[in-house]
């Protein structure tokens, strides 16, 4: 274990301390749940990076995902033609790619994966997988059956995970609500994960396997951080009880595919709207800061161009340091973490791919840790989506959801950072990025 690995290991616990500083009730924190959650993350990290023979299974899983995504592009090529060809590719008729186009090359992946998930739910496969993860969380961390189930569901789906525990929402405690929201924002849906893989696969061939492991590790991390920030002070109705997925089964597999595809299409439209709105607002903020910097900077003796990216680089650098990112890459990492917070993880992953292509990083561990940290919906827009979506299911608890929303966003951000710290703890082979 080198110095950076040690820093990452200390950071796993240091981030819990940061959460404790902002805890709503630090005296009643369930430290058993915290310890078991951290232990579970470390075990998962060891399995991915250190277990003898795990590399072969890891690469097999990575290759399986890449083949699945390759098959998913068949519909895109039929609908969009040459526009769907990735950079450097050549079509069946010899046509050349026009370069990377987000709207027709990456976003349609969401529709395919959402349809596939709908089919897997119809067949009963995903319910069994989700229940298995929920059983582990409930038994090890002693959290309620409802929050265990919704956390497990969020490993695979997004906002719709709240419907899995819809019958129990009205009786949830504030701490359970915080866990529900945190789990949603600390993980990513399988549908959007495919898009991130497409962004990074050329420069980071093993990214699919890493993002899967990141989503798995972020689930217990979400419980850890939410239970520190909003500790359980009540008596959850489903504590000690196994809860089943509340799922209304479609009448046929074809209907399940249709419903999944339509849900994916709505998600694509939502992502497009958010990117247009938030990236425009970021550009506007940069314009204002640039003008302020031109006038106030000279008066204060500060040279250089002012921007949100520069501000976030310095603001998030200390947290990036706790994950074990190399010293020379801290400002870049801070900028990416800040970009995810205000403009979603999509432009942050695109920027990460550009930085890797440009050879910007000073240490091979940095892009790995950053990729793990970015693997989550921990941003302002997501908080509004999850709070609003859950409140629509249980309107009488809207005030409680709104109250814990900001704390859940903080918990999700810290959970993603903790996942990155776990990855940094076990990182030891630079070839893990380039091995194909």
C-alpha positions in Angstrom: 0.0 0.0 0.0 1.6 3.3 -1.1 0.9 6.8 0.4 -2.0 7.5 -1.9 -3.7 4.3 -0.9 -3.3 5.1 2.7 -4.7 8.6 2.2 -7.8 7.0 0.5 -8.3 4.6 3.3 -8.1 7.4 5.9 -10.5 9.4 3.7 -13.1 6.6 3.9 -13.5 7.4 7.6 -12.7 11.1 7.3 -15.7 11.6 5.0 -17.9 10.1 7.7 -16.5 12.6 10.2 -17.4 15.4 7.8 -21.0 14.1 7.7 -21.0 13.8 11.5 -20.1 17.5 11.7 -23.4 18.3 9.9 -25.5 15.6 11.6 -29.0 16.6 12.6 -28.6 14.6 15.8 -25.0 13.4 16.3 -25.7 11.8 19.7 -28.0 9.1 18.3 -26.0 7.9 15.3 -26.3 4.1 14.8 -22.6 3.3 14.6 -23.2 -0.4 14.0 -24.9 0.5 10.7 -22.1 2.8 9.9 -19.4 0.3 10.6 -21.1 -2.5 8.7 -21.7 -0.2 5.8 -18.1 0.7 5.6 -17.0 -2.9 5.9 -19.3 -3.9 3.1 -17.8 -1.2 0.8 -14.3 -2.3 1.6 -15.2 -6.0 0.9 -16.6 -5.0 -2.4 -13.6 -2.9 -3.2 -11.2 -5.8 -2.3 -13.2 -8.2 -4.5 -12.9 -5.8 -7.5 -9.3 -4.8 -7.2 -7.5 -7.5 -5.1 -9.2 -10.9 -5.1 -7.1 -13.5 -7.0 -8.9 -14.3 -10.2 -11.2 -11.4 -9.9 -9.6 -9.7 -12.9 -10.9 -12.4 -15.3 -14.4 -12.2 -14.0 -14.2 -8.4 -13.9 -13.1 -8.2 -17.6 -15.7 -10.8 -18.6 -18.5 -8.6 -17.1 -17.0 -5.5 -18.7 -16.9 -7.2 -22.1 -20.5 -8.4 -21.6 -21.7 -4.9 -21.1 -19.8 -3.6 -24.1 -21.2 -6.3 -26.3 -24.7 -5.4 -25.0 -24.2 -1.8 -25.8 -22.9 -2.6 -29.2 -26.1 -4.5 -29.9 -28.1 -1.6 -28.6 -26.7 0.7 -31.3 -28.5 -1.3 -34.1 -31.7 0.7 -33.6 -29.8 4.0 -33.5 -28.0 3.3 -36.8 -31.3 2.4 -38.4 -33.1 5.5 -37.2 -30.2 8.1 -37.5 -28.0 6.6 -40.1 -24.5 8.1 -40.4 -25.2 10.4 -37.4 -25.2 7.4 -35.1 -21.7 6.3 -36.1 -19.2 6.8 -33.3 -16.0 8.8 -33.9 -13.7 7.0 -36.3 -16.2 4.4 -37.4 -17.3 3.5 -40.9 -20.8 2.4 -41.9 -21.8 -0.5 -44.1 -21.8 1.6 -47.2 -18.5 3.2 -46.5 -19.9 6.4 -44.9 -17.6 8.1 -42.4 -18.6 9.2 -38.9 -19.3 12.9 -38.5 -17.9 12.8 -34.9 -19.5 12.5 -31.5 -23.1 13.7 -31.3 -24.6 13.3 -27.8 -28.2 13.4 -28.9 -28.1 10.5 -31.4 -25.1 8.4 -30.1 -25.3 8.4 -26.3 -28.8 9.4 -25.2 -30.7 6.7 -27.2 -28.8 4.0 -25.2 -31.1 5.0 -22.3 -34.2 3.9 -24.3 -32.7 0.5 -25.1 -31.6 -0.3 -21.5 -34.8 1.0 -20.0 -36.8 -1.4 -22.3 -34.4 -4.2 -21.4 -34.9 -3.5 -17.7 -38.7 -3.5 -18.2 -38.5 -6.9 -19.7 -36.3 -8.2 -16.9 -38.8 -6.9 -14.3 -41.7 -8.6 -16.2 -39.8 -11.9 -16.1 -39.3 -11.5 -12.4 -35.5 -11.5 -12.6 -34.8 -8.1 -11.3 -37.1 -8.5 -8.3 -35.1 -11.5 -7.1 -31.8 -9.6 -7.6 -33.1 -6.5 -5.7 -34.5 -8.6 -2.9 -31.1 -10.3 -2.5 -29.3 -7.0 -2.1 -32.1 -5.7 0.2 -31.7 -8.8 2.4 -27.9 -8.1 2.8 -28.5 -4.4 3.7 -31.3 -5.2 6.1 -29.4 -8.0 7.9 -25.9 -6.4 8.1 -26.9 -2.7 8.7 -30.1 -3.2 10.7 -32.1 -0.7 8.7 -35.7 -1.0 7.9 -37.0 -3.3 5.2 -38.4 -0.4 3.1 -35.2 1.6 3.0 -33.2 -1.6 2.3 -35.4 -2.4 -0.6 -35.4 1.1 -2.1 -31.6 1.3 -1.8 -31.2 -2.0 -3.6 -33.6 -0.9 -6.3 -31.6 2.2 -6.9 -28.6 0.2 -8.0 -30.6 -0.7 -11.1 -33.3 2.0 -11.7 -33.7 5.7 -10.9 -36.6 7.8 -9.6 -39.1 4.9 -10.3 -37.4 3.0 -7.4 -39.7 4.9 -5.0 -42.7 3.1 -6.4 -41.1 -0.2 -5.2 -42.0 0.9 -1.6 -45.1 3.0 -2.4 -47.3 1.2 0.2 -44.9 2.2 3.0 -44.1 5.8 2.1 -46.8 7.4 4.2 -45.5 5.8 7.4 -41.8 6.5 6.7 -39.7 8.4 9.3 -37.6 11.5 8.2 -34.5 9.3 8.5 -36.0 6.7 6.1 -36.9 9.6 3.7 -33.4 10.8 3.8 -32.1 7.3 2.9 -34.6 7.0 0.1 -33.5 10.3 -1.5 -29.8 9.7 -0.8 -29.8 6.3 -2.4 -31.5 7.7 -5.5 -28.9 10.5 -5.8 -25.8 8.5 -4.8 -26.3 5.8 -7.5 -27.1 5.8 -11.2 -29.7 3.9 -13.2 -28.6 1.1 -15.5 -30.0 3.0 -18.4 -27.8 6.1 -17.9 -24.7 4.0 -17.0 -24.6 2.7 -20.5 -24.3 6.3 -21.7 -21.3 6.9 -19.5 -19.6 3.8 -20.7 -20.0 5.1 -24.3 -18.3 8.3 -23.3 -15.2 6.7 -21.8 -14.8 3.2 -23.4 -12.3 4.4 -26.0 -9.8 5.8 -23.4 -10.9 3.6 -20.5 -11.7 0.1 -21.9 -12.6 -1.4 -18.5 -15.0 1.5 -17.5 -18.1 -0.7 -17.7 -17.0 -3.0 -15.0 -15.8 -0.1 -12.8 -19.1 1.8 -13.1 -21.0 -1.4 -12.1 -18.8 -1.8 -9.0 -19.2 1.9 -8.3 -22.9 1.7 -8.3 -22.8 -1.4 -6.0 -20.5 0.3 -3.5 -22.5 3.6 -3.5 -25.6 1.8 -2.2 -24.2 1.0 1.3 -22.3 4.3 1.2 -25.7 6.1 0.8 -27.1 4.3 3.9 -23.9 5.2 5.8 -24.0 8.9 5.0 -27.8 9.3 5.3 -27.8 7.6 8.7 -25.0 10.0 9.9 -26.7 13.1 8.6 -30.2 12.2 9.6 -30.0 9.5 12.3 -33.0 7.3 13.1 -34.8 8.6 16.2 -38.1 7.0 15.6 -39.4 3.4 15.1 -39.7 2.5 11.4 -42.8 0.4 10.6 -40.8 -2.1 8.6 -37.8 -2.5 10.9 -36.9 -6.1 11.0 -39.4 -7.0 8.3 -38.7 -8.2 4.7 -40.5 -6.0 2.2 -41.4 -7.2 -1.3 -41.2 -5.1 -4.4 -44.5 -3.3 -5.2 -44.7 -4.0 -8.9 -47.7 -4.0 -11.2 -46.9 -6.6 -13.8 -47.7 -5.9 -17.4 -50.1 -8.2 -19.3 -47.3 -9.3 -21.7 -43.6 -9.1 -22.3 -44.3 -6.8 -25.3 -46.2 -4.4 -23.1 -43.3 -4.4 -20.6 -40.8 -3.5 -23.4 -43.1 -0.7 -24.7 -43.5 0.7 -21.2 -39.8 0.5 -20.6 -38.9 2.2 -23.9 -41.5 5.0 -23.3 -40.0 5.6 -19.8 -36.5 5.7 -21.3 -37.7 8.2 -23.9 -39.2 10.5 -21.2 -35.9 10.2 -19.3 -34.0 11.3 -22.5 -36.2 14.3 -22.9 -35.7 15.2 -19.2 -31.9 14.9 -19.6 -31.9 17.1 -22.7 -34.0 19.8 -20.9 -31.7 19.8 -17.9 -28.6 20.0 -20.0 -29.9 22.9 -22.0 -31.1 24.8 -19.0 -28.2 24.1 -16.6 -25.3 24.5 -19.0 -26.9 27.7 -20.2 -27.1 29.0 -16.6 -23.5 27.9 -16.0 -22.4 29.8 -19.1 -24.3 32.9 -17.8 -22.7 32.6 -14.4 -19.2 32.3 -16.0 -20.0 35.5 -18.0 -20.9 37.4 -14.9 -17.9 36.1 -13.0 -15.6 37.0 -15.9 -16.9 40.6 -15.8 -16.5 40.7 -12.0 -13.0 39.3 -12.3 -12.0 41.9 -14.9 -12.9 44.7 -12.5 -12.6 43.4 -9.0 -9.6 41.2 -9.8 -7.4 44.1 -10.6 -8.5 46.0 -7.5 -7.8 42.9 -5.3 -4.6 42.1 -7.1 -5.9 38.7 -8.3 -5.0 37.9 -11.9 -6.6 35.3 -14.1 -10.1 34.6 -15.5 -12.8 34.0 -13.0 -15.2 31.1 -13.6 -17.4 28.6 -11.8 -14.9 25.8 -12.8 -12.1 27.7 -11.1 -14.1 28.3 -8.0 -15.2 24.7 -7.7 -11.7 23.5 -8.3 -10.5 25.2 -5.1 -13.7 24.5 -3.2 -13.8 20.8 -3.8 -10.0 20.2 -3.8 -9.9 19.3 -0.1 -12.6 16.7 -0.5 -10.9 15.4 -3.6 -7.7 15.1 -1.6 -9.5 12.9 0.9 -10.3 10.4 -1.8 -6.6 9.9 -2.6 -6.5 11.7 -5.9 -2.9 12.6 -6.9 -1.9 16.1 -5.7 -1.3 17.4 -9.2 -4.9 16.5 -10.2 -6.8 18.0 -7.3 -7.9 21.2 -9.0 -9.1 19.3 -12.1 -11.0 16.8 -9.9 -12.6 19.6 -7.9 -13.8 21.2 -11.1 -15.4 18.0 -12.3 -17.1 17.4 -8.9 -18.4 20.9 -9.0 -19.6 20.5 -12.6 -21.5 17.4 -11.6 -23.2 19.2 -8.7 -24.6 22.1 -10.8 -24.8 20.7 -14.3 -25.3 16.9 -13.8 -22.8 14.1 -14.3 -23.2 14.0 -18.1 -21.0 17.0 -19.0 -18.6 16.0 -16.2 -18.1 12.5 -17.7 -17.7 14.1 -21.2 -15.0 16.4 -19.7 -13.3 13.5 -18.0 -13.0 11.7 -21.4 -11.5 14.8 -22.9 -9.0 15.2 -20.1 -7.9 11.5 -20.5 -7.6 12.0 -24.2 -5.4 15.0 -23.6 -3.1 13.3 -21.2 -3.8 15.9 -18.5 -3.7 13.6 -15.4 -0.4 13.3 -13.6 -1.2 9.8 -12.1 -3.1 6.9 -13.5 -5.1 6.5 -10.3 -6.8 9.9 -10.6 -9.2 9.2 -13.5 -10.2 5.9 -11.9 -11.1 7.5 -8.6 -12.8 10.4 -10.4 -14.9 8.0 -12.5 -16.1 6.3 -9.3 -17.0 9.6 -7.6 -18.9 10.9 -10.6 -21.0 7.7 -10.7 -24.1 9.2 -9.1 -27.0 11.6 -9.6 -25.8 13.9 -6.8 -26.7 17.2 -8.3 -29.2 20.0 -7.7 -31.5 19.0 -10.5 -31.7 15.5 -9.2 -32.6 16.6 -5.7 -35.6 18.5 -7.2 -36.6 15.4 -9.4 -36.4 12.9 -6.5 -38.1 15.1 -4.0 -40.8 16.1 -6.4 -41.3 12.6 -7.8 -41.6 11.0 -4.3 -43.9 13.8 -3.1 -46.2 13.0 -6.0 -46.6 9.5 -4.6 -47.2 10.7 -1.0 -48.4 14.3 -1.2 -49.2 14.5 2.5 -45.5 14.1 3.4 -44.3 16.8 0.9 -43.0 19.1 3.7 -41.0 16.3 5.3 -39.4 15.4 2.0 -38.6 19.0 1.2 -37.0 19.4 4.6 -34.6 16.5 4.3 -33.9 17.1 0.6 -30.8 19.3 1.0 -29.3 17.0 3.6 -29.9 14.0 1.3 -28.0 15.9 -1.5 -25.1 16.4 0.9 -25.3 12.8 2.0 -25.3 11.6 -1.7 -22.3 13.8 -2.5 -20.3 12.4 0.4 -21.4 8.8 -0.4 -20.0 9.2 -4.0 -16.8 10.6 -2.6 -16.6 7.7 -0.1 -17.0 5.3 -3.0 -14.1 7.0 -4.8 -12.0 6.7 -1.6 -12.7 3.0 -1.4 -11.6 2.6 -5.1 -8.5 4.6 -4.3 -7.7 2.4 -1.3 -7.4 -0.7 -3.4 -6.1 0.8 -6.6 -2.7 -0.8 -7.4 -2.5 -1.6 -11.1 -2.3 1.3 -13.7 -3.0 -1.2 -16.4 -6.6 -1.5 -15.1 -7.4 1.6 -17.2 -5.9 0.4 -20.5 -6.3 -3.3 -20.2 -8.8 -4.5 -22.9 
